[in-house]
């Protein structure tokens, strides 16, 4: 399993797919805790927390199982995390990004592109 995953992330497309999955899992797990803390009570709250722990655990495996230089991919990961977080905020919590979030997010994405593609 590890060798297949390592081979998969050795290509730019494979690394991108794994990073998108990891960012999605991290944001989703965080959103489960948000739901547990502020949008539920009792057993439903406990279920949100259990779900959050499970999803964040799977996120940890997905991002750490491949043997890659995560520092080199951090720019792309942070940009993907920002984009996925905005999508989840809109879909799960009906929160639209404000102008400062969009401007700051544009800088995050631009920085991610610089870190990822600048050769030198």
NORPE-V86402 format. One record per residue. N is the residue number from 1. OMEGA is omega in degrees with one decimal (* if undefined). Layout:
BEGIN
n->{N	N}
omega->{OMEGA	OMEGA}
END
This chain:
BEGIN
n->{1	2	3	4	5	6	7	8	9	10	11	12	13	14	15	16	17	18	19	20	21	22	23	24	25	26	27	28	29	30	31	32	33	34	35	36	37	38	39	40	41	42	43	44	45	46	47	48	49	50	51	52	53	54	55	56	57	58	59	60	61	62	63	64	65	66	67	68	69	70	71	72	73	74	75	76	77	78	79	80	81	82	83	84	85	86	87	88	89	90	91	92	93	94	95	96	97	98	99	100	101	102	103	104	105	106	107	108	109	110	111	112	113	114	115	116	117	118	119	120}
omega->{-180.0	-177.4	177.8	179.4	178.2	177.5	-179.3	-177.6	177.8	175.8	179.3	179.9	178.9	178.3	178.8	-179.6	-179.1	178.3	176.6	177.8	-179.1	179.6	179.2	178.9	-179.2	179.7	179.9	177.3	176.9	179.9	175.4	177.0	176.7	178.6	179.3	-177.6	-167.7	-173.5	-178.3	177.1	172.7	-176.4	178.3	177.4	179.9	-179.9	176.8	-179.9	178.2	177.1	178.7	178.4	-179.9	-178.5	179.3	174.4	178.0	174.4	-179.3	176.5	-175.0	-177.0	-176.7	180.0	177.3	175.5	-179.2	176.7	-174.0	177.9	178.2	-177.7	-174.5	179.4	178.7	-178.6	-179.1	178.0	178.0	178.2	179.2	-178.0	179.9	179.3	179.3	177.7	180.0	178.1	179.8	-174.0	-174.8	-171.5	179.6	178.6	178.2	179.6	176.8	178.7	177.6	177.8	179.5	179.6	178.4	177.9	176.6	177.4	177.3	-179.3	178.2	177.7	177.6	178.0	178.3	-178.1	-175.8	-169.1	179.2	179.3	178.3	*}
END
